[in-house]
Amino acid sequence: MILLKITTGFVIQKFDTDRQDWVDQSFIASDEVEYETEDGEPVNVTDFLDRVVSKKEPYLPYEMVQP
C-alpha cells in the first residue's frame, strides 16, 4: 500500500532586482503533517506506524532544487 505524507511548510524565495532573477530559496517544513492513501482517504499516524516494521516514522530528507 502506498501512503502519502503531506507536510505543511513555507517557501521563502529571494529575487535580486539588479540581476532580475531569482537567486535563492529556502524550504521550511513544519511539524504539521497529514497522511492519506493515494486515493485521498485520510490515514491516522497510528495506522501509518502500524505498517512500519520499526514502528518509528522513516526519515526522508527533502530534496529541493535551488535556482
Buried (B, 14 or more C-beta within 10 A) or exposed (E): EEBEBEEEEEEEEEEEEEEEEEEEBEEEEEEEBEBBEEEEEEBEEEEBBEEEEEEEEEEEEEEEEEE
